[in-house]
Structure formats: structure tokens, C-alpha cells
């Protein structure tokens, strides 16, 4: 917790200062300048977080040689995934939550496994199936599509802010007689909150569709049975809701409930038969 607060104190003020300066001097191209700044910041954080920041909170160790490593490397090679390093993270020091993810640009990719994933999925095929699902996101360019969508929404948001940033009515409606830049940004964020909820709902729908597609990708590789078993174990260990109301789930969750994912896998198997 203290490490996180320290990073906020270290990084927050310079970022806020840069945003305020851009707003003050951006002129008619303010939205583009703000978007460009946030784009560069996002790319820098994507590159720096797993290498410089994440190791401050968790320990990364290379996955030991053995059958699991060989299977993951073989799967990556078959999909032409440019795997450079394979790590295990000590997630068990914080919680029993298990996961796997990948990061890196272009031809230098890394895969990270939570130690809890290896502990909970005793069958190595289940771990490989989870990795196949994650590789499905990469192969189907889900991360790229999501990043582009976020950049479009960010640009639209800054464009909207540019239209109202000098509006006296906006500030006076909240009891302000002056127009500080930071206050204007906060008021604008609160004003468009309903649109934020709509955008979030739309992104959740897309994210859920991506999850089904990644599951289908792993199934096509022959991992339907171990993926099904792995998903059940992870859901149990992570104490996640397995069967929620469809509308509540669609609005609040970026991942489909376990029951829906299993049903989709079963339907795919029946169609195949």
C-alpha cells in the first residue's frame, strides 16, 4: 500500500502539471494535444510497468525447466508467438487469486504465470489451456482493438471538454465564480458520467465477446476439456460468482460468468460433432 502511495506522489503531480499546462496553452488544438500526451503516457506505462513497476510489488522468477515450460514454448512456437521470457509471479503472497498474462512489444513478448495458477491447476494441461486462451487474445488482436477503442473514446472526451472548458455556466452551476483548470476537468468528468456508463457498458460487451472468442480459439487448438476443468478450478479458488443475472453481468462484468463460458464451450463441441 505504501509503495503504491509513493508512486502516486511521485508520478501524479508531474502528470497533472503537464495536463494543466496543455489546457492553458493548447489553444484550438487542445483536444489533440491532450490526446497525444495521454497516448504517449499510455505507451510509456505499458512498457515501463511490467519491467520497472510490477517488480516493486511482486517477485518475478523464470519458470523452471520441465514439461510445463516445454509445453508452453511448443504452443507459442506453433502460433508463431515471439516468446522471449517465461516468468512465475509470487501472487500467493497477496491473495489466492490466479491468473496469467502476457506483455511486450513486437518481437519481444513475455508470459507471466501466477504461482497460484500452477498450484491450483495440478494438471499441466489445464495451465497450458489457460495460456492458449491468453494467446487467443493475442492472435485475434483483441488487445490492439481494445487499445484503439480506448484512444477513440479518449479523443472524443477531450473534444467534448474543449467545447465547454470556457463555459461560465458550467462553473456557476456548481457554485464556482472562477474557472480553475483542474476544477473544470473534474466538473466535466462528473457532467458526462452518464455517457461514461454507456461507454463502459459497450466496452464490457466487446470484452465479453472477446473472452468467448479466446475460449473458442483454445478449443480449436484441442484444449476444450482442460480449459473447462481449469476455468472451474480458477472460479472456485477466486471465489467468483458462477451464475449471475444476465443483465447484471452484462453491465458490471467484463468477463462472462463461468456458466455462460461453459455453455459456449459445450455448444461448440456439439456443433463440431
C-alpha positions as CSV (number, residue, x, y, z in Angstrom):
1,X,0.0,0.0,0.0
2,X,2.8,2.4,1.0
3,X,4.6,1.6,-2.3
4,X,1.5,2.5,-4.3
5,X,1.0,5.7,-2.4
6,X,4.7,6.6,-3.0
7,X,4.3,6.1,-6.8
8,X,1.2,8.2,-6.8
9,X,3.0,11.0,-5.0
10,X,6.0,10.6,-7.4
11,X,4.1,10.4,-10.7
12,X,0.8,12.2,-10.0
13,X,2.0,15.8,-9.7
14,X,4.1,15.9,-12.9
15,X,1.3,14.3,-14.9
16,X,-1.3,16.7,-13.5
17,X,1.0,19.7,-14.1
18,X,1.6,18.6,-17.7
19,X,-2.2,18.3,-18.3
20,X,-2.8,21.8,-16.8
21,X,-0.1,23.4,-18.9
22,X,-1.5,21.7,-22.1
23,X,-5.0,23.0,-21.2
24,X,-3.7,26.5,-20.6
25,X,-1.6,26.7,-23.8
26,X,-3.4,24.2,-26.1
27,X,-5.5,26.7,-28.0
28,X,-7.8,25.3,-30.7
29,X,-5.8,22.1,-30.9
30,X,-6.2,21.4,-27.2
31,X,-8.1,18.0,-27.7
32,X,-5.4,16.7,-30.0
33,X,-2.5,17.8,-27.7
34,X,-4.2,16.2,-24.6
35,X,-4.9,13.0,-26.5
36,X,-1.4,12.8,-27.8
37,X,0.0,13.3,-24.3
38,X,-2.2,10.6,-22.9
39,X,-1.3,8.3,-25.8
40,X,2.4,8.7,-25.2
41,X,1.9,8.3,-21.4
42,X,-0.1,5.1,-22.0
43,X,2.6,3.6,-24.2
44,X,5.3,4.5,-21.8
45,X,3.4,3.0,-18.9
46,X,2.7,-0.2,-20.9
47,X,6.4,-0.6,-21.5
48,X,7.6,0.5,-18.0
49,X,5.0,-1.1,-15.7
50,X,5.9,-4.8,-16.2
51,X,9.6,-4.0,-16.2
52,X,10.1,-1.3,-13.6
53,X,6.9,-1.0,-11.5
54,X,5.4,-4.5,-11.2
55,X,8.7,-6.0,-9.8
56,X,8.4,-3.5,-6.9
57,X,5.2,-5.3,-5.7
58,X,5.9,-8.9,-6.8
59,X,8.9,-11.2,-7.4
60,X,9.3,-12.5,-10.9
61,X,11.3,-15.7,-11.4
62,X,11.9,-17.7,-14.6
63,X,9.7,-20.7,-15.0
64,X,11.9,-23.8,-14.2
65,X,12.8,-26.2,-17.0
66,X,10.4,-29.1,-17.2
67,X,7.3,-30.4,-19.1
68,X,5.2,-27.3,-18.4
69,X,7.8,-24.9,-19.8
70,X,8.3,-27.2,-22.8
71,X,4.5,-27.3,-23.5
72,X,4.1,-23.6,-23.3
73,X,7.1,-22.9,-25.5
74,X,5.9,-25.5,-28.0
75,X,2.4,-23.9,-28.1
76,X,3.9,-20.4,-28.5
77,X,6.1,-21.6,-31.3
78,X,3.2,-23.3,-33.1
79,X,1.3,-20.0,-33.1
80,X,4.5,-18.0,-34.0
81,X,4.2,-16.1,-30.8
82,X,7.6,-14.3,-30.2
83,X,8.1,-15.6,-26.7
84,X,11.3,-14.3,-25.2
85,X,10.8,-14.9,-21.4
86,X,8.5,-17.0,-19.2
87,X,8.0,-15.9,-15.6
88,X,6.3,-17.0,-12.5
89,X,5.0,-14.3,-10.2
90,X,4.5,-14.8,-6.4
91,X,0.9,-13.8,-6.4
92,X,0.2,-16.1,-3.4
93,X,1.9,-13.6,-1.1
94,X,-1.1,-11.3,-1.6
95,X,-4.1,-13.5,-2.3
96,X,-5.2,-16.8,-3.8
97,X,-6.3,-15.1,-7.0
98,X,-4.8,-16.8,-10.0
99,X,-4.2,-15.6,-13.5
100,X,-1.8,-15.4,-16.4
101,X,-1.0,-12.6,-18.8
102,X,1.5,-11.5,-21.4
103,X,3.2,-8.3,-22.2
104,X,5.8,-6.8,-24.5
105,X,6.0,-5.1,-27.9
106,X,6.6,-6.5,-31.4
107,X,9.0,-9.5,-31.3
108,X,9.8,-9.4,-27.6
109,X,6.9,-11.0,-25.7
110,X,6.8,-12.3,-22.2
111,X,4.3,-14.6,-20.5
112,X,3.7,-14.4,-16.8
113,X,2.1,-17.1,-14.7
114,X,0.8,-16.6,-11.2
115,X,2.2,-19.2,-8.8
116,X,-1.4,-19.8,-7.6
117,X,-2.4,-20.8,-11.1
118,X,0.3,-23.6,-11.1
119,X,-0.7,-24.6,-7.5
120,X,-4.4,-24.8,-8.2
121,X,-4.3,-26.5,-11.6
122,X,-2.4,-29.7,-10.8
123,X,-2.9,-30.9,-14.3
124,X,-0.3,-29.1,-16.5
125,X,-2.7,-29.3,-19.5
126,X,-5.1,-27.0,-17.6
127,X,-2.4,-24.4,-17.2
128,X,-1.5,-24.7,-20.9
129,X,-5.1,-24.4,-21.8
130,X,-5.3,-21.1,-19.9
131,X,-2.2,-19.9,-21.8
132,X,-3.9,-21.0,-25.0
133,X,-6.8,-18.7,-24.1
134,X,-4.5,-15.8,-23.5
135,X,-2.6,-16.5,-26.7
136,X,-6.0,-16.4,-28.4
137,X,-6.4,-12.7,-27.3
138,X,-3.0,-12.0,-29.0
139,X,-3.7,-14.0,-32.2
140,X,-7.1,-12.3,-32.6
141,X,-5.7,-8.8,-31.9
142,X,-8.1,-8.2,-29.1
143,X,-5.6,-6.1,-27.1
144,X,-5.0,-3.9,-30.2
145,X,-8.7,-3.4,-30.8
146,X,-9.3,-2.5,-27.2
147,X,-6.4,-0.1,-27.2
148,X,-7.7,1.6,-30.3
149,X,-11.2,1.8,-28.9
150,X,-9.9,3.5,-25.7
151,X,-7.9,6.0,-27.7
152,X,-11.0,7.0,-29.8
153,X,-13.1,7.4,-26.6
154,X,-10.3,9.5,-25.0
155,X,-10.1,11.8,-28.0
156,X,-13.9,12.2,-28.0
157,X,-13.8,13.0,-24.3
158,X,-11.1,15.7,-24.7
159,X,-13.0,17.1,-27.7
160,X,-16.1,17.5,-25.5
161,X,-14.1,19.1,-22.8
162,X,-12.6,21.6,-25.3
163,X,-16.2,22.7,-26.2
164,X,-17.1,23.6,-22.6
165,X,-13.9,24.4,-20.8
166,X,-14.6,28.2,-21.0
167,X,-18.3,27.9,-20.2
168,X,-19.1,30.1,-17.2
169,X,-22.4,28.3,-16.9
170,X,-20.6,25.0,-16.1
171,X,-18.7,26.5,-13.3
172,X,-21.5,28.7,-11.9
173,X,-23.9,25.6,-11.9
174,X,-21.6,24.1,-9.3
175,X,-21.1,27.4,-7.3
176,X,-17.7,28.5,-8.7
177,X,-17.1,32.1,-9.6
178,X,-13.7,31.4,-11.1
179,X,-12.6,28.9,-13.7
180,X,-9.6,26.8,-12.4
181,X,-8.3,24.3,-15.0
182,X,-8.3,21.3,-12.6
183,X,-11.8,22.1,-11.3
184,X,-13.0,22.4,-14.8
185,X,-11.7,18.9,-15.7
186,X,-13.3,17.4,-12.6
187,X,-16.7,19.1,-13.3
188,X,-16.6,17.9,-16.9
189,X,-15.9,14.4,-15.8
190,X,-18.9,14.5,-13.4
191,X,-21.2,16.0,-16.0
192,X,-20.5,13.3,-18.6
193,X,-20.7,10.4,-16.1
194,X,-23.9,9.0,-17.8
195,X,-22.0,8.8,-21.0
196,X,-19.2,7.1,-19.2
197,X,-21.6,4.4,-18.0
198,X,-22.9,3.8,-21.5
199,X,-19.3,3.6,-22.9
200,X,-18.3,1.2,-20.1
201,X,-21.3,-1.0,-20.9
202,X,-20.4,-1.1,-24.6
203,X,-16.7,-1.9,-23.7
204,X,-17.9,-4.7,-21.4
205,X,-20.0,-6.2,-24.2
206,X,-17.0,-6.2,-26.5
207,X,-14.7,-7.6,-23.8
208,X,-17.2,-10.4,-23.1
209,X,-17.3,-11.2,-26.8
210,X,-13.5,-11.3,-26.9
211,X,-13.5,-13.8,-24.0
212,X,-15.8,-16.2,-25.8
213,X,-13.7,-15.9,-28.9
214,X,-10.5,-16.6,-26.9
215,X,-12.2,-19.7,-25.4
216,X,-13.2,-20.9,-28.9
217,X,-9.6,-20.3,-30.1
218,X,-8.3,-22.6,-27.3
219,X,-11.0,-25.1,-28.1
220,X,-9.9,-25.3,-31.7
221,X,-6.4,-26.0,-30.6
222,X,-7.7,-29.1,-28.7
223,X,-7.8,-27.7,-25.2
224,X,-11.6,-27.7,-24.6
225,X,-11.6,-30.3,-21.9
226,X,-8.6,-29.0,-19.9
227,X,-9.8,-25.4,-20.3
228,X,-13.2,-26.3,-19.0
229,X,-11.6,-28.0,-15.9
230,X,-9.2,-25.1,-15.4
231,X,-11.9,-22.5,-15.6
232,X,-13.9,-24.3,-12.9
233,X,-11.0,-24.6,-10.6
234,X,-10.0,-21.0,-11.0
235,X,-13.5,-19.8,-10.4
236,X,-13.7,-21.8,-7.2
237,X,-10.4,-20.6,-5.9
238,X,-11.0,-16.9,-6.9
239,X,-14.4,-17.1,-5.1
240,X,-16.1,-15.5,-8.2
241,X,-19.8,-15.6,-8.9
242,X,-20.5,-18.6,-11.2
243,X,-24.0,-17.8,-12.4
244,X,-25.2,-14.2,-12.1
245,X,-28.2,-12.4,-13.5
246,X,-27.5,-12.0,-17.3
247,X,-28.3,-8.2,-17.3
248,X,-26.4,-7.5,-14.2
249,X,-23.4,-9.5,-15.5
250,X,-23.6,-7.7,-18.9
251,X,-23.4,-4.3,-17.3
252,X,-20.9,-4.9,-14.5
253,X,-18.6,-7.7,-15.6
254,X,-16.0,-7.5,-18.4
255,X,-15.8,-11.3,-18.3
256,X,-18.8,-13.7,-18.8
257,X,-19.8,-15.8,-15.8
258,X,-18.5,-19.3,-15.7
259,X,-21.8,-20.9,-16.6
260,X,-22.1,-18.9,-19.8
261,X,-18.5,-19.8,-20.8
262,X,-19.0,-23.5,-20.2
263,X,-22.3,-23.4,-22.1
264,X,-20.5,-21.8,-25.1
265,X,-17.8,-24.5,-25.0
266,X,-20.4,-27.2,-24.8
267,X,-22.3,-25.8,-27.8
268,X,-19.1,-25.6,-29.8
269,X,-18.3,-29.2,-29.1
270,X,-21.9,-30.3,-30.1
271,X,-21.6,-28.3,-33.3
272,X,-18.3,-30.0,-34.0
273,X,-19.8,-33.4,-33.5
